[in-house]
Amino acid sequence: MLPQNVDLEIYDVSGFPLFNQDMVADMPPAIRVFKDRIRQVDAILFATPEHNYSISAQLKNALEWGNRPETDNSWDGKPAAIISASTSPRGGARAQMHLRQILVDLNVYPINKPQLIVARAQEKFDANSNLSDDMSRKLLRDLLTALVEWTQKFKNATTDFPISKA
């Protein structure tokens, strides 16, 4: 479902140690690799379920690691998109809103529309966890296309809108 010439890398953050400020000076190797990978990619696609009106603990933990130390925010200036799914009728909308609040502090720029909020996810995925709902699939394609376009705008921003200091 990706646009042409686009690669998607799924990064599993579930095995990261819990963020601990005392470990920042000597970060675990997996965290250093993760931070470097964030810096290398053109954009971020956040996928999250909703847990207790918010994002998953694993995602919050990865956000913290990527943002530390304060002088080394790996997320800084990245274009992004957010997708969510939930068995509830809200489809993770509250998780998306909370993630957007967090992304402000990280200086990440998520697209606003289209949004993919998959409500009643148990009805929209097949037995192999493939998204089977036609409307959700269309929204996902539209969102991925919009993320590519948004990312291209960021890449062109320095040449299209040069900023000079007075």
N, CA, C and O atoms as a DFTB+ gen file, in Angstrom:
664 C
 N C O
     1  1       0.807      -1.204       0.000
     2  2       0.000       0.000       0.000
     3  2       0.850       1.269       0.000
     4  3       0.318       2.378      -0.040
     5  1       2.164       1.102       0.044
     6  2       3.045       2.263       0.035
     7  2       3.092       2.904      -1.341
     8  3       2.986       2.212      -2.354
     9  1       3.247       4.208      -1.387
    10  2       3.486       4.858      -2.678
    11  2       4.774       4.317      -3.306
    12  3       5.632       3.766      -2.616
    13  1       4.889       4.482      -4.606
    14  2       6.083       4.006      -5.303
    15  2       7.335       4.678      -4.754
    16  3       7.309       5.827      -4.313
    17  1       8.431       3.926      -4.796
    18  2       9.748       4.407      -4.366
    19  2       9.805       4.783      -2.881
    20  3      10.621       5.611      -2.476
    21  1       8.942       4.175      -2.085
    22  2       8.931       4.431      -0.649
    23  2       9.170       3.113       0.073
    24  3       8.557       2.094      -0.245
    25  1      10.065       3.149       1.046
    26  2      10.330       1.986       1.878
    27  2       9.805       2.269       3.283
    28  3       9.843       3.403       3.760
    29  1       9.321       1.230       3.923
    30  2       8.847       1.334       5.297
    31  2       9.614       0.338       6.135
    32  3       9.636      -0.856       5.835
    33  1      10.238       0.827       7.177
    34  2      10.953      -0.022       8.116
    35  2      10.155      -0.055       9.409
    36  3       9.861       0.991       9.987
    37  1       9.809      -1.235       9.857
    38  2       9.101      -1.373      11.130
    39  2      10.154      -1.571      12.209
    40  3      10.983      -2.478      12.129
    41  1      10.109      -0.721      13.205
    42  2      11.098      -0.759      14.266
    43  2      10.407      -1.190      15.556
    44  3       9.532      -0.488      16.063
    45  1      10.797      -2.325      16.075
    46  2      10.208      -2.868      17.297
    47  2      10.906      -2.257      18.507
    48  3      12.101      -2.467      18.712
    49  1      10.173      -1.514      19.292
    50  2      10.744      -0.843      20.461
    51  2      10.360      -1.553      21.765
    52  3      10.658      -1.062      22.854
    53  1       9.706      -2.698      21.651
    54  2       9.186      -3.361      22.850
    55  2      10.271      -3.927      23.760
    56  3      10.000      -4.195      24.930
    57  1      11.480      -4.116      23.264
    58  2      12.544      -4.684      24.085
    59  2      13.456      -3.662      24.739
    60  3      14.424      -4.032      25.403
    61  1      13.160      -2.386      24.562
    62  2      14.015      -1.354      25.148
    63  2      13.913      -1.377      26.675
    64  3      12.846      -1.647      27.226
    65  1      15.029      -1.092      27.354
    66  2      14.935      -0.947      28.811
    67  2      14.102       0.289      29.130
    68  3      14.013       1.216      28.325
    69  1      13.502       0.290      30.299
    70  2      12.748       1.474      30.707
    71  2      13.682       2.673      30.761
    72  3      14.823       2.575      31.213
    73  1      13.172       3.814      30.287
    74  2      13.992       5.016      30.301
    75  2      14.416       5.314      31.731
    76  3      13.615       5.248      32.663
    77  1      15.691       5.644      31.881
    78  2      16.252       5.981      33.175
    79  2      17.290       7.066      32.927
    80  3      18.279       6.842      32.228
    81  1      17.064       8.226      33.495
    82  2      17.970       9.358      33.285
    83  2      19.411       9.008      33.654
    84  3      20.353       9.541      33.069
    85  1      19.578       8.116      34.621
    86  2      20.931       7.729      35.036
    87  2      21.657       6.944      33.952
    88  3      22.884       6.844      33.994
    89  1      20.933       6.380      32.977
    90  2      21.557       5.584      31.915
    91  2      21.898       6.416      30.678
    92  3      22.500       5.900      29.736
    93  1      21.525       7.680      30.669
    94  2      21.711       8.512      29.482
    95  2      23.190       8.703      29.150
    96  3      23.563       8.692      27.977
    97  1      24.019       8.874      30.144
    98  2      25.449       9.095      29.896
    99  2      26.103       7.886      29.248
   100  3      27.059       8.028      28.485
   101  1      25.601       6.716      29.543
   102  2      26.146       5.480      28.975
   103  2      24.970       4.662      28.421
   104  3      24.587       3.638      28.987
   105  1      24.409       5.137      27.302
   106  2      23.211       4.519      26.733
   107  2      23.460       3.091      26.282
   108  3      24.543       2.767      25.794
   109  1      22.458       2.238      26.443
   110  2      22.570       0.881      25.907
   111  2      22.780       0.938      24.389
   112  3      22.238       1.823      23.728
   113  1      23.554       0.014      23.837
   114  2      23.825       0.019      22.392
   115  2      22.548       0.024      21.543
   116  3      22.513       0.691      20.509
   117  1      21.517      -0.690      21.943
   118  2      20.269      -0.724      21.163
   119  2      19.637       0.658      21.077
   120  3      19.020       0.993      20.066
   121  1      19.781       1.449      22.105
   122  2      19.224       2.807      22.103
   123  2      20.041       3.709      21.185
   124  3      19.475       4.521      20.453
   125  1      21.357       3.576      21.217
   126  2      22.194       4.383      20.318
   127  2      21.879       4.074      18.857
   128  3      21.804       4.986      18.033
   129  1      21.697       2.802      18.535
   130  2      21.337       2.407      17.166
   131  2      19.982       2.999      16.794
   132  3      19.810       3.515      15.690
   133  1      19.031       2.925      17.703
   134  2      17.687       3.481      17.483
   135  2      17.756       4.977      17.213
   136  3      17.149       5.460      16.257
   137  1      18.482       5.711      18.036
   138  2      18.597       7.159      17.856
   139  2      19.237       7.496      16.509
   140  3      18.804       8.426      15.829
   141  1      20.258       6.746      16.128
   142  2      20.895       6.969      14.831
   143  2      19.911       6.690      13.695
   144  3      19.874       7.427      12.709
   145  1      19.133       5.650      13.828
   146  2      18.165       5.299      12.785
   147  2      17.112       6.396      12.628
   148  3      16.732       6.735      11.508
   149  1      16.645       6.945      13.735
   150  2      15.676       8.050      13.678
   151  2      16.269       9.203      12.870
   152  3      15.602       9.768      12.003
   153  1      17.510       9.545      13.154
   154  2      18.155      10.657      12.445
   155  2      18.256      10.403      10.946
   156  3      18.181      11.341      10.152
   157  1      18.427       9.139      10.554
   158  2      18.653       8.798       9.149
   159  2      17.384       8.789       8.310
   160  3      17.447       9.042       7.107
   161  1      16.248       8.509       8.904
   162  2      15.028       8.370       8.106
   163  2      14.456       9.733       7.736
   164  3      14.699      10.739       8.403
   165  1      13.694       9.729       6.657
   166  2      13.095      10.972       6.185
   167  2      11.856      11.369       6.973
   168  3      11.571      12.556       7.131
   169  1      11.114      10.373       7.472
   170  2       9.866      10.653       8.177
   171  2       9.566       9.503       9.130
   172  3      10.169       8.433       9.057
   173  1       8.630       9.752      10.014
   174  2       8.231       8.758      11.008
   175  2       6.727       8.491      10.865
   176  3       5.925       9.418      10.749
   177  1       6.369       7.214      10.875
   178  2       4.970       6.799      10.941
   179  2       4.771       6.148      12.297
   180  3       5.273       5.052      12.544
   181  1       4.042       6.817      13.172
   182  2       3.761       6.285      14.495
   183  2       2.492       5.444      14.417
   184  3       1.472       5.893      13.896
   185  1       2.561       4.225      14.937
   186  2       1.393       3.349      15.011
   187  2       1.206       2.972      16.472
   188  3       2.120       2.455      17.114
   189  1       0.012       3.234      16.989
   190  2      -0.202       2.961      18.405
   191  2      -1.622       2.499      18.672
   192  3      -2.568       2.979      18.048
   193  1      -1.767       1.567      19.600
   194  2      -3.098       1.291      20.121
   195  2      -3.411       2.359      21.174
   196  3      -2.600       3.251      21.419
   197  1      -4.550       2.266      21.773
   198  2      -4.890       3.171      22.873
   199  2      -4.924       2.372      24.162
   200  3      -5.586       1.338      24.257
   201  1      -4.200       2.868      25.150
   202  2      -4.185       2.258      26.478
   203  2      -4.509       3.339      27.498
   204  3      -3.763       4.309      27.636
   205  1      -5.598       3.181      28.200
   206  2      -5.974       4.131      29.256
   207  2      -5.959       5.578      28.770
   208  3      -5.381       6.457      29.409
   209  1      -6.604       5.806      27.629
   210  2      -6.731       7.143      27.040
   211  2      -5.417       7.698      26.501
   212  3      -5.319       8.899      26.250
   213  1      -4.416       6.862      26.319
   214  2      -3.113       7.367      25.889
   215  2      -2.418       6.350      24.982
   216  3      -3.002       5.345      24.579
   217  1      -1.163       6.642      24.679
   218  2      -0.338       5.765      23.858
   219  2       0.180       4.605      24.708
   220  3       0.044       4.607      25.932
   221  1       0.769       3.623      24.044
   222  2       1.321       2.479      24.773
   223  2       2.556       2.909      25.570
   224  3       3.239       3.873      25.224
   225  1       2.815       2.180      26.624
   226  2       3.999       2.448      27.441
   227  2       5.274       2.270      26.623
   228  3       6.241       3.007      26.817
   229  1       5.284       1.295      25.706
   230  2       6.473       1.063      24.885
   231  2       6.771       2.267      23.994
   232  3       7.928       2.660      23.845
   233  1       5.726       2.852      23.401
   234  2       5.938       4.024      22.549
   235  2       6.427       5.205      23.377
   236  3       7.356       5.899      22.964
   237  1       5.831       5.444      24.524
   238  2       6.260       6.555      25.378
   239  2       7.719       6.373      25.774
   240  3       8.483       7.338      25.790
   241  1       8.110       5.145      26.093
   242  2       9.484       4.848      26.456
   243  2      10.436       5.160      25.296
   244  3      11.491       5.759      25.502
   245  1      10.064       4.756      24.085
   246  2      10.899       5.030      22.906
   247  2      11.000       6.531      22.643
   248  3      12.063       7.024      22.265
   249  1       9.913       7.248      22.838
   250  2       9.946       8.700      22.661
   251  2      10.933       9.334      23.638
   252  3      11.692      10.228      23.265
   253  1      10.921       8.873      24.884
   254  2      11.843       9.405      25.893
   255  2      13.294       9.127      25.515
   256  3      14.132      10.028      25.566
   257  1      13.592       7.896      25.138
   258  2      14.963       7.571      24.762
   259  2      15.419       8.406      23.566
   260  3      16.554       8.882      23.541
   261  1      14.555       8.583      22.590
   262  2      14.923       9.349      21.405
   263  2      15.156      10.815      21.682
   264  3      15.812      11.502      20.899
   265  1      14.628      11.295      22.778
   266  2      14.688      12.713      23.119
   267  2      15.809      13.040      24.114
   268  3      15.934      14.187      24.541
   269  1      16.609      12.064      24.479
   270  2      17.616      12.286      25.506
   271  2      19.014      12.001      24.974
   272  3      19.177      11.179      24.073
   273  1      20.018      12.669      25.519
   274  2      19.933      13.771      26.468
   275  2      19.273      14.986      25.823
   276  3      19.068      15.012      24.609
   277  1      18.952      15.953      26.603
   278  2      18.213      17.118      26.101
   279  2      18.912      17.793      24.928
   280  3      18.256      18.426      24.101
   281  1      20.196      17.670      24.848
   282  2      20.958      18.276      23.752
   283  2      21.026      17.378      22.522
   284  3      21.689      17.720      21.543
   285  1      20.346      16.233      22.561
   286  2      20.416      15.267      21.459
   287  2      19.034      14.678      21.171
   288  3      18.809      13.480      21.342
   289  1      18.122      15.531      20.735
   290  2      16.763      15.103      20.391
   291  2      16.767      14.513      18.983
   292  3      16.792      15.252      17.999
   293  1      16.743      13.204      18.887
   294  2      16.782      12.530      17.580
   295  2      15.538      12.799      16.751
   296  3      15.580      12.680      15.527
   297  1      14.440      13.157      17.385
   298  2      13.167      13.388      16.699
   299  2      13.102      14.778      16.065
   300  3      12.234      15.025      15.227
   301  1      13.971      15.660      16.433
   302  2      13.877      17.079      16.095
   303  2      13.655      17.340      14.606
   304  3      14.461      16.952      13.760
   305  1      12.540      18.008      14.311
   306  2      12.252      18.457      12.953
   307  2      11.725      17.403      12.000
   308  3      11.611      17.667      10.803
   309  1      11.404      16.232      12.486
   310  2      10.945      15.150      11.600
   311  2       9.473      15.322      11.225
   312  3       8.638      15.595      12.087
   313  1       9.159      15.161       9.937
   314  2       7.749      15.049       9.544
   315  2       7.236      13.681       9.994
   316  3       8.004      12.724      10.089
   317  1       5.944      13.597      10.267
   318  2       5.401      12.347      10.798
   319  2       3.922      12.204      10.460
   320  3       3.263      13.145      10.017
   321  1       3.433      11.005      10.682
   322  2       2.003      10.703      10.614
   323  2       1.699       9.732      11.744
   324  3       2.587       9.050      12.256
   325  1       0.436       9.683      12.118
   326  2       0.013       8.829      13.231
   327  2      -1.150       7.966      12.768
   328  3      -2.083       8.447      12.125
   329  1      -1.079       6.679      13.107
   330  2      -2.203       5.776      12.883
   331  2      -2.495       5.068      14.200
   332  3      -1.599       4.846      15.015
   333  1      -3.754       4.722      14.393
   334  2      -4.120       4.023      15.623
   335  2      -5.247       3.050      15.346
   336  3      -5.994       3.177      14.376
   337  1      -5.342       2.079      16.230
   338  2      -6.418       1.102      16.158
   339  2      -6.796       0.713      17.579
   340  3      -5.953       0.640      18.472
   341  1      -8.077       0.469      17.759
   342  2      -8.562       0.077      19.075
   343  2      -9.847      -0.712      18.911
   344  3     -10.574      -0.533      17.933
   345  1     -10.118      -1.565      19.846
   346  2     -11.386      -2.299      19.826
   347  2     -12.545      -1.412      20.258
   348  3     -13.708      -1.790      20.119
   349  1     -12.231      -0.247      20.773
   350  2     -13.284       0.681      21.212
   351  2     -13.881       1.407      20.007
   352  3     -13.305       1.388      18.919
   353  1     -15.033       2.045      20.202
   354  2     -15.632       2.813      19.099
   355  2     -14.857       4.080      18.743
   356  3     -15.144       4.703      17.721
   357  1     -13.877       4.476      19.565
   358  2     -13.106       5.694      19.292
   359  2     -11.840       5.417      18.481
   360  3     -11.234       6.346      17.948
   361  1     -11.441       4.164      18.386
   362  2     -10.341       3.780      17.505
   363  2      -8.974       4.324      17.840
   364  3      -8.092       4.349      16.981
   365  1      -8.781       4.754      19.054
   366  2      -7.475       5.300      19.419
   367  2      -7.370       6.800      19.237
   368  3      -6.266       7.345      19.254
   369  1      -8.477       7.471      19.063
   370  2      -8.449       8.928      18.860
   371  2      -7.789       9.647      20.035
   372  3      -7.044      10.606      19.835
   373  1      -8.055       9.194      21.245
   374  2      -7.450       9.855      22.415
   375  2      -5.949       9.608      22.451
   376  3      -5.187      10.484      22.859
   377  1      -5.517       8.422      22.028
   378  2      -4.074       8.152      21.961
   379  2      -3.420       9.084      20.944
   380  3      -2.336       9.616      21.185
   381  1      -4.079       9.274      19.817
   382  2      -3.520      10.181      18.809
   383  2      -3.425      11.604      19.343
   384  3      -2.424      12.286      19.124
   385  1      -4.451      12.048      20.034
   386  2      -4.420      13.417      20.584
   387  2      -3.288      13.558      21.603
   388  3      -2.579      14.564      21.612
   389  1      -3.122      12.565      22.446
   390  2      -2.064      12.630      23.443
   391  2      -0.688      12.596      22.774
   392  3       0.215      13.332      23.174
   393  1      -0.526      11.749      21.765
   394  2       0.746      11.698      21.054
   395  2       1.049      13.042      20.392
   396  3       2.193      13.496      20.406
   397  1       0.043      13.668      19.823
   398  2       0.263      14.985      19.217
   399  2       0.779      15.997      20.242
   400  3       1.643      16.815      19.927
   401  1       0.252      15.942      21.461
   402  2       0.737      16.834      22.520
   403  2       2.212      16.573      22.806
   404  3       2.992      17.514      22.956
   405  1       2.593      15.323      22.883
   406  2       3.980      14.963      23.158
   407  2       4.887      15.412      22.012
   408  3       5.993      15.901      22.244
   409  1       4.416      15.244      20.784
   410  2       5.240      15.583      19.620
   411  2       5.558      17.069      19.548
   412  3       6.570      17.450      18.960
   413  1       4.715      17.918      20.134
   414  2       5.016      19.347      20.187
   415  2       6.341      19.555      20.917
   416  3       7.199      20.307      20.453
   417  1       6.504      18.892      22.053
   418  2       7.728      19.041      22.836
   419  2       8.939      18.472      22.114
   420  3      10.058      18.952      22.301
   421  1       8.722      17.445      21.285
   422  2       9.831      16.816      20.566
   423  2      10.176      17.538      19.270
   424  3      11.147      17.182      18.603
   425  1       9.393      18.544      18.910
   426  2       9.559      19.302      17.675
   427  2       9.382      18.414      16.437
   428  3      10.142      18.511      15.474
   429  1       8.370      17.554      16.483
   430  2       7.986      16.686      15.376
   431  2       6.749      17.300      14.731
   432  3       5.911      17.884      15.418
   433  1       6.635      17.167      13.404
   434  2       5.559      17.806      12.659
   435  2       4.629      16.780      12.016
   436  3       4.828      16.399      10.862
   437  1       3.607      16.330      12.764
   438  2       2.691      15.345      12.183
   439  2       1.698      16.011      11.228
   440  3       1.275      17.148      11.438
   441  1       1.341      15.279      10.180
   442  2       0.282      15.768       9.300
   443  2      -1.032      15.735      10.076
   444  3      -1.195      14.943      11.005
   445  1      -1.949      16.587       9.696
   446  2      -3.244      16.641      10.367
   447  2      -4.299      15.782       9.676
   448  3      -5.137      15.164      10.333
   449  1      -4.250      15.751       8.366
   450  2      -5.234      14.972       7.617
   451  2      -4.565      14.356       6.411
   452  3      -3.646      14.953       5.852
   453  1      -4.984      13.213       6.004
   454  2      -6.069      12.422       6.565
   455  2      -5.626      11.745       7.853
   456  3      -4.434      11.628       8.136
   457  1      -6.600      11.308       8.619
   458  2      -6.332      10.569       9.842
   459  2      -6.785       9.129       9.657
   460  3      -7.802       8.861       9.018
   461  1      -6.025       8.215      10.220
   462  2      -6.455       6.821      10.235
   463  2      -6.673       6.423      11.677
   464  3      -5.725       6.236      12.440
   465  1      -7.919       6.298      12.033
   466  2      -8.341       5.899      13.373
   467  2      -9.248       4.689      13.163
   468  3     -10.403       4.830      12.760
   469  1      -8.715       3.503      13.439
   470  2      -9.463       2.273      13.177
   471  2     -10.229       1.879      14.438
   472  3      -9.655       1.352      15.390
   473  1     -11.520       2.141      14.426
   474  2     -12.398       1.768      15.532
   475  2     -12.889       0.339      15.334
   476  3     -12.986      -0.154      14.211
   477  1     -13.194      -0.313      16.452
   478  2     -13.664      -1.707      16.407
   479  2     -12.712      -2.559      15.554
   480  3     -13.119      -3.272      14.637
   481  1     -11.461      -2.450      15.895
   482  2     -10.401      -3.097      15.107
   483  2     -10.618      -4.589      14.954
   484  3     -10.217      -5.163      13.941
   485  1     -11.226      -5.221      15.908
   486  2     -11.455      -6.664      15.825
   487  2     -12.331      -7.031      14.629
   488  3     -12.339      -8.185      14.202
   489  1     -13.055      -6.080      14.095
   490  2     -13.914      -6.310      12.930
   491  2     -13.222      -5.925      11.623
   492  3     -13.743      -6.214      10.546
   493  1     -12.065      -5.283      11.697
   494  2     -11.448      -4.711      10.499
   495  2     -10.107      -5.326      10.124
   496  3      -9.454      -4.887       9.177
   497  1      -9.706      -6.335      10.867
   498  2      -8.495      -7.082      10.559
   499  2      -8.862      -8.544      10.390
   500  3      -9.748      -9.053      11.076
   501  1      -8.176      -9.222       9.471
   502  2      -8.463     -10.642       9.269
   503  2      -7.692     -11.492      10.284
   504  3      -7.011     -10.954      11.158
   505  1      -7.798     -12.800      10.168
   506  2      -7.165     -13.723      11.110
   507  2      -5.637     -13.615      11.107
   508  3      -4.991     -14.026      12.071
   509  1      -5.056     -13.072      10.040
   510  2      -3.605     -12.896       9.941
   511  2      -3.153     -11.480      10.302
   512  3      -2.018     -11.096      10.022
   513  1      -4.039     -10.714      10.920
   514  2      -3.772      -9.329      11.337
   515  2      -3.564      -8.378      10.164
   516  3      -2.899      -7.353      10.311
   517  1      -4.124      -8.706       9.006
   518  2      -4.086      -7.812       7.854
   519  2      -5.327      -6.920       7.875
   520  3      -6.434      -7.383       8.152
   521  1      -5.129      -5.658       7.582
   522  2      -6.244      -4.723       7.523
   523  2      -7.138      -5.111       6.354
   524  3      -6.701      -5.083       5.203
   525  1      -8.373      -5.470       6.636
   526  2      -9.265      -5.972       5.595
   527  2     -10.409      -5.023       5.266
   528  3     -11.121      -5.234       4.284
   529  1     -10.594      -3.998       6.057
   530  2     -11.668      -3.040       5.844
   531  2     -11.311      -2.088       4.695
   532  3     -10.296      -1.395       4.751
   533  1     -12.146      -2.060       3.662
   534  2     -11.839      -1.261       2.464
   535  2     -11.686       0.226       2.763
   536  3     -10.771       0.864       2.242
   537  1     -12.556       0.786       3.585
   538  2     -12.474       2.219       3.895
   539  2     -11.170       2.524       4.656
   540  3     -10.497       3.513       4.369
   541  1     -10.832       1.683       5.603
   542  2      -9.590       1.887       6.358
   543  2      -8.372       1.740       5.458
   544  3      -7.401       2.482       5.603
   545  1      -8.416       0.795       4.537
   546  2      -7.303       0.617       3.593
   547  2      -7.136       1.857       2.712
   548  3      -6.013       2.288       2.452
   549  1      -8.241       2.423       2.259
   550  2      -8.176       3.647       1.447
   551  2      -7.582       4.793       2.257
   552  3      -6.729       5.533       1.768
   553  1      -8.040       4.932       3.497
   554  2      -7.507       5.994       4.354
   555  2      -6.013       5.800       4.608
   556  3      -5.254       6.769       4.642
   557  1      -5.597       4.553       4.785
   558  2      -4.181       4.284       4.998
   559  2      -3.363       4.659       3.760
   560  3      -2.303       5.272       3.883
   561  1      -3.839       4.302       2.587
   562  2      -3.140       4.693       1.346
   563  2      -3.063       6.214       1.231
   564  3      -2.015       6.765       0.895
   565  1      -4.173       6.885       1.512
   566  2      -4.198       8.356       1.444
   567  2      -3.240       8.975       2.457
   568  3      -2.548       9.946       2.153
   569  1      -3.206       8.412       3.653
   570  2      -2.321       8.932       4.691
   571  2      -0.864       8.743       4.300
   572  3      -0.054       9.653       4.477
   573  1      -0.523       7.588       3.775
   574  2       0.863       7.339       3.363
   575  2       1.277       8.276       2.231
   576  3       2.401       8.779       2.216
   577  1       0.378       8.506       1.292
   578  2       0.663       9.451       0.201
   579  2       0.854      10.854       0.760
   580  3       1.767      11.570       0.348
   581  1      -0.004      11.248       1.696
   582  2       0.106      12.580       2.305
   583  2       1.406      12.713       3.089
   584  3       2.015      13.783       3.092
   585  1       1.840      11.646       3.753
   586  2       3.095      11.700       4.494
   587  2       4.279      11.878       3.543
   588  3       5.204      12.634       3.841
   589  1       4.255      11.200       2.420
   590  2       5.325      11.366       1.429
   591  2       5.346      12.814       0.923
   592  3       6.414      13.418       0.824
   593  1       4.191      13.363       0.607
   594  2       4.116      14.754       0.133
   595  2       4.582      15.731       1.210
   596  3       5.305      16.681       0.913
   597  1       4.176      15.503       2.450
   598  2       4.562      16.350       3.578
   599  2       6.079      16.300       3.763
   600  3       6.716      17.326       4.001
   601  1       6.645      15.109       3.651
   602  2       8.088      14.925       3.799
   603  2       8.832      15.666       2.692
   604  3       9.866      16.286       2.939
   605  1       8.306      15.600       1.483
   606  2       8.937      16.303       0.363
   607  2       8.925      17.815       0.592
   608  3       9.882      18.503       0.236
   609  1       7.868      18.324       1.173
   610  2       7.817      19.758       1.488
   611  2       8.920      20.132       2.473
   612  3       9.534      21.191       2.346
   613  1       9.170      19.277       3.442
   614  2      10.239      19.542       4.400
   615  2      11.595      19.518       3.724
   616  3      12.458      20.345       4.019
   617  1      11.783      18.575       2.821
   618  2      13.068      18.487       2.109
   619  2      13.296      19.725       1.247
   620  3      14.424      20.203       1.125
   621  1      12.231      20.239       0.656
   622  2      12.349      21.394      -0.235
   623  2      12.328      22.720       0.501
   624  3      12.620      23.757      -0.095
   625  1      11.995      22.711       1.767
   626  2      11.799      23.961       2.510
   627  2      13.041      24.836       2.499
   628  3      12.921      26.057       2.394
   629  1      14.209      24.266       2.604
   630  2      15.406      25.097       2.663
   631  2      15.727      25.751       1.342
   632  3      16.353      26.810       1.312
   633  1      15.307      25.133       0.237
   634  2      15.568      25.753      -1.050
   635  2      14.406      26.640      -1.500
   636  3      14.616      27.654      -2.166
   637  1      13.186      26.258      -1.135
   638  2      12.033      27.053      -1.523
   639  2      11.870      28.321      -0.698
   640  3      11.420      29.348      -1.206
   641  1      12.232      28.245       0.563
   642  2      12.044      29.358       1.476
   643  2      13.319      29.617       2.260
   644  3      13.382      29.345       3.459
   645  1      14.340      30.143       1.583
   646  2      15.586      30.383       2.310
   647  2      15.380      31.416       3.421
   648  3      14.688      32.420       3.251
   649  1      15.989      31.137       4.532
   650  2      15.885      32.047       5.682
   651  2      17.243      32.699       5.858
   652  3      18.260      32.016       5.978
   653  1      17.254      34.000       5.873
   654  2      18.514      34.699       6.087
   655  2      18.428      35.491       7.377
   656  3      17.362      35.959       7.777
   657  1      19.565      35.625       8.008
   658  2      19.633      36.389       9.251
   659  2      19.926      37.836       8.914
   660  3      20.755      38.134       8.055
   661  1      19.247      38.718       9.590
   662  2      19.457      40.158       9.356
   663  2      20.621      40.674      10.147
   664  3      20.942      41.860      10.072
